Amino acid sequence: MKLSSKNLETRQDTIYDAIVVGGGMGGLSAAIYLARYNLKCLVVEKGKGRSFWMQDLRNYVGFDPDTPGRNIIQHATQQAISWGADVLRGFVEEVTDEGETFAVHIKVGKSDTTGVTFRSKYVIAASGVIDVLPELNNMKNVFDYAGYTLHVCMICDGFDMWDQKAVLLVKTEAQINAAFVLNWFTPYISVLTNGLQVSDAMKQKLAEHGYPLYEQAIAEFLGKNHQLSGVRLADGTIVKATTGLVNMGSIYHNKYLKSIAGLEYDGENLVTNNMCQTSHPRIFALGDLKQGLNQVSIAVADGTLAATQIWRNIRRESAPRKWQENITEASKDSQAKDVELKT
Ligand SMILES: Cc1cc2nc3c(=O)[nH]c(=O)nc-3n(C[C@H](O)[C@H](O)[C@H](O)COP(=O)(O)OP(=O)(O)OC[C@H]3O[C@@H](n4cnc5c(N)ncnc54)[C@H](O)[C@@H]3O)c2cc1C
């Protein structure tokens, strides 16, 4: 069911088997599997995450490479609801561990905000990350190109940059090293640091590869209809480029987990086992938020794994369902004897 501030009370007493934080690629995959295991699940999605921003999914088996992420999200949300999952538009502010259950504190609504708490046996952290973009006075100018011809993922879009003039945008010197991987796709790379001064050693390395370095601040991106043609710098220099890669790091959506003791992180990524279970046995983590490749195929597979492990755990703790009409008096007697022998 689709939940909103108008019908929240219908679920107030529900203890969900799992609450999924984030209704992107991984979270919706988990919800579809959980619902089809007939487990009670709630997906909480704040809106406009990375998969919504993905203008086209280039490399997923069988999908048209122009398929926008928002279409997949919309379709998969309906799919999850149709199998029985609950979906709520809201922002998860905090998760607290109560022992048997988690209390998940959620802010619902934009202007007229309501706070609501739902409880679950398991939590799936599927809240992903968001890419850091250059901060210009006119952010609309950045959004006109970012995600179109100004890419944020080399694995996803390197192919589309093949032998084009490309700008590499960085925030730290270490991020410049992406140039020495991007050169698999194109050697025509100009590095833009947006005001950051870099070391002589890095200047030397870039010069040896023939990659120009521009340390001036960025004034604006140039082009038309999302097609980049260059970048104008604060001193008026124009760097010509038909494509680009933003490699300025990510913001990790993991603040709501900060009160959970003992969660193991690798940097900001959650560490998990091969079934996406974190160091807390009832918290699972998926996709971009956990260690590994930031790809749709990985997030979707992670959702499958986490939901299946949660089902296994719950199933193993549950009494088996029996076909009572077929159980004869004799087998009941022998079962009773078994119980007597065991106790
Ligand atoms: C422009 C762009 C192009 C891309 N192209 C490709 C491509 O071609 N192929 C490919 O495989 N991958 C591509 N990716 C990467 C892909 O989008 C991610 O790897 C994938 O979406 C990860 O899935 P996820 O479920 O881990 O995270 P997401 O899909 O980002 O989902 C996380 C969700 O959690 C929500 N959320 C976050 N915090 C909270 C909170 N506190 N409460 C409630 N909700 C919350 C967010 O709104 C978001 O919807 C691209 C990414 C971008 C940005």
The ligand as an ORCA input file, in Angstrom:
! r2SCAN-3c Opt
* xyz 0 1
  C      23.960     10.413    -13.570
  C      24.153      8.970    -13.188
  C      24.241      7.998    -14.188
  C      24.388      6.661    -13.847
  N      24.440      5.726    -14.850
  C      24.516      4.417    -14.531
  C      24.512      3.423    -15.542
  O      24.406      3.703    -16.731
  N      24.620      2.128    -15.148
  C      24.724      1.761    -13.827
  O      24.801      0.566    -13.530
  N      24.728      2.688    -12.860
  C      24.635      4.002    -13.171
  N      24.656      4.936    -12.175
  C      24.858      4.494    -10.780
  C      23.535      4.008    -10.192
  O      22.598      5.065    -10.217
  C      23.756      3.557     -8.760
  O      24.822      2.653     -8.679
  C      22.496      2.876     -8.219
  O      21.392      3.741     -8.311
  C      22.713      2.442     -6.778
  O      21.527      1.955     -6.234
  P      21.249      2.114     -4.662
  O      19.945      1.479     -4.436
  O      22.425      1.682     -3.890
  O      21.160      3.689     -4.433
  P      20.097      4.723     -5.042
  O      19.569      4.231     -6.323
  O      20.792      6.045     -4.996
  O      18.914      4.670     -3.990
  C      19.055      5.166     -2.687
  C      17.766      5.863     -2.316
  O      17.746      6.164     -0.934
  C      17.072      7.399     -0.741
  N      17.503      7.924      0.562
  C      18.713      8.366      0.933
  N      18.733      8.723      2.233
  C      17.475      8.504      2.695
  C      16.854      8.687      3.961
  N      17.547      9.138      5.030
  N      15.539      8.387      4.088
  C      14.831      7.908      3.020
  N      15.378      7.726      1.793
  C      16.683      7.999      1.636
  C      17.516      8.231     -1.940
  O      16.562      9.249     -2.230
  C      17.602      7.195     -3.038
  O      16.453      7.138     -3.855
  C      24.500      6.288    -12.482
  C      24.419      7.275    -11.476
  C      24.246      8.589    -11.827
  C      24.143      9.632    -10.733
*
